[in-house]
Amino acid sequence: MKLRLALEEKLMDVRIRDRLVAEGKIPKEELKKYTDSLPDDTKNAVPLDQEDNHKIQ
């Protein structure tokens, strides 16, 4: 079970998912279903101003 979940997460990794969709290996409907299932973490967002942005880099 853990292996299946790990493989699913790897397929949906933003670094390779767009290529897999373009190649037809992941249907767009499956990608939409996956992204719709992700939790909404906007309540955890922290606004940054320009000064804060320079500290991060």
C-alpha positions in Angstrom: 0.0 0.0 0.0 2.8 2.5 0.9 4.6 1.7 -2.4 1.5 2.4 -4.4 1.0 5.8 -2.7 4.7 6.7 -3.2 4.5 5.9 -6.9 1.3 8.0 -7.2 2.9 10.9 -5.5 6.0 10.6 -7.7 3.8 10.6 -10.9 2.0 13.8 -9.7 5.3 15.5 -8.8 5.1 18.9 -10.6 8.6 18.4 -12.0 7.5 15.5 -14.2 3.7 15.5 -14.2 3.3 18.0 -17.1 5.6 15.9 -19.3 3.6 12.8 -18.5 0.3 14.6 -19.3 1.8 15.9 -22.6 2.9 12.3 -23.5 -0.6 11.0 -22.7 0.7 8.8 -19.8 -1.5 10.6 -17.3 -5.0 11.7 -18.5 -5.9 15.3 -17.8 -9.0 14.1 -16.0 -6.9 12.1 -13.6 -4.7 15.1 -12.9 -7.8 17.3 -12.2 -9.2 14.6 -9.9 -5.9 14.5 -8.0 -5.5 18.3 -7.7 -9.1 18.6 -6.6 -8.4 16.1 -3.8 -5.6 18.1 -2.3 -6.3 19.9 1.0 -6.7 23.7 1.0 -3.9 25.1 3.1 -4.6 28.8 2.5 -5.2 29.3 6.2 -1.5 28.5 6.7 -0.3 31.1 4.3 1.9 33.9 5.5 2.0 37.2 3.5 5.5 38.5 2.7 6.5 42.0 1.8 9.5 42.9 -0.4 11.8 43.3 2.6 10.9 39.8 3.8 11.5 38.5 0.3 15.1 39.7 0.3 15.8 37.9 3.6 14.7 34.5 2.1 17.1 34.7 -0.8 
